[in-house]
Amino acid sequence: MITGPTFTTAEFLLRPSFTALCLLCELLRPVSSANSSRSLLVIELNLGIRKMASTACFMIVSRNDIPIYEAEVGTAPKKEDAAHQHQFILHAALDIVQDLAWTTSAMFLKSIDRFNDLVVSVYVTAGHTRLMLLHDSRNDDGIKSFFQEVHELYIKILLNPLYLPGSRITSSHFDTKVRALARKYL
């Protein structure tokens, strides 16, 4: 059995001199019901290690600069003022996208704009529809795969004879699939 120093939650939080070995020893020591504050700390630390919250806002903009689909797809807590800020950042990046779209033949434009720690990535279709993603991750391959699969979903929407191109996409099925792809790739 691994043994290590014994300390309370307050000591652990207030003393930055604890090494990773001390933390490992503390986490591996059996938790008794009498020491519930330490068990709470272990639970909080384990949750913090698994996955950081990510911010992602996805938008499809038609060739006439009209947003036809919007979704907050990140795992970070949703705030209404943050959603408006994300929309503003994506709309502000449209001018950059328009300039870049005519100078390159690539469909996937990795990082076209940056705001604090958020990055705007864009995928431009052949019909000049822009799939825009505001994110804080560095997973370029995952973002590219996300864009490609959403583009395939968008093509299926366009093939629907009841859909008027350029109008808002209100399909709950489309929304569910986009959110599932975001969980998978982002």
Protein Blocks (a to p, Z undefined) as FASTA:
>chain_A
ZZdddddfklmmmmmkbcfklmmmmmmpccdfklmmlmmmmmmmmmmmmpccdddddddd
dfkopafbdcdfbfbdcdfklmmmmmmmmmmmmmmmmmmmmmpcbfbdcblcdehjbccd
ddddfkopacddddfbfblklmmmmmmmmmmmmmmmmmpmkbcghiacfbfklmmmmmmm
mmmmZZ
